[in-house]
Amino acid sequence: MVLPVHGHYDHALDAPFIAAWAETEIADLSDDSDDGRGTSLEEIINASKIHFDKIGYDLNWGAVRRDRWFDSNKDTIATRNFRDFKITLVRTKHNENPSLSLIENWPFEKETFPLSVLNMRAGASVSVHIEHRGKTMLIVPTSGKIKTEFCAEELKADVLFLGVGGLGFQLDEEVQAYWHNTVGVTQASRVFPIHWDDNKTKIQKNTGENDPVNLNPPIYDAHNRTLRIFDELVADAETEKPTNHCQFVRKRKRLTAAEHQSSGNPEIKFSPLFVKFDPFIKLR
Ligand SMILES: [Zn+2]
């Protein structure tokens, strides 16, 4: 199953190609309230088929089935069982950075395929919770304003892949609230920051074992600041315990190193690039 989490090029551009290559279904996030302002997934699949046929790819497009998850824009959560995975999509807001308003207001040229980056609008935006053999993970692909979206008990997660793109210029309080409403309420033990690399440059080819592919952060974000705030949150203890796990607690105290060891606070890690890895390994 291919799950494009919203319509921007860095999340959805290759989704039909990947679905055809893997001969699998693709999640359709449109619903009955769709105003037709954008391009439908069906149109994007058809255009992708024409494009890849033309440049000589032999793919099984017949296997690409659209699977619609939401009936109405009032549906905020949807769950499916897929083999032995339980997958839940949770509607979450996109980060409100300047490139978002540029793309949303760019004149739309529906007839042009392949679409320009500026014509790939966000559309519906979701986060993904995955449960598999007793382990849970949550992927929050974009750092939009999160309130109580993840408060449900069944959305707790061992591991959180946390989008940080666009967070670097937000207020300290906003970054702290984002952390609390994702990492805090899901009670994640491990956090992998994601969406921090510069997706406007080409990825260089890896030519051998000693030549790893590098990704670099962009100049238009302030990831150091985001990480500093995250590090401070991890080093703190909440001095007032909330009555339920969704309540925001603001009073904090810095832990000593010894206290931190036994605090159960989450750890922040970076995933290795372009290799398979186990995000749950040696989880506390
Ligand atoms: Zn986006």
Residues whose N, C-alpha, C, O or C-beta is under 5 A from the ligand:
A	BS01	ZN	H8
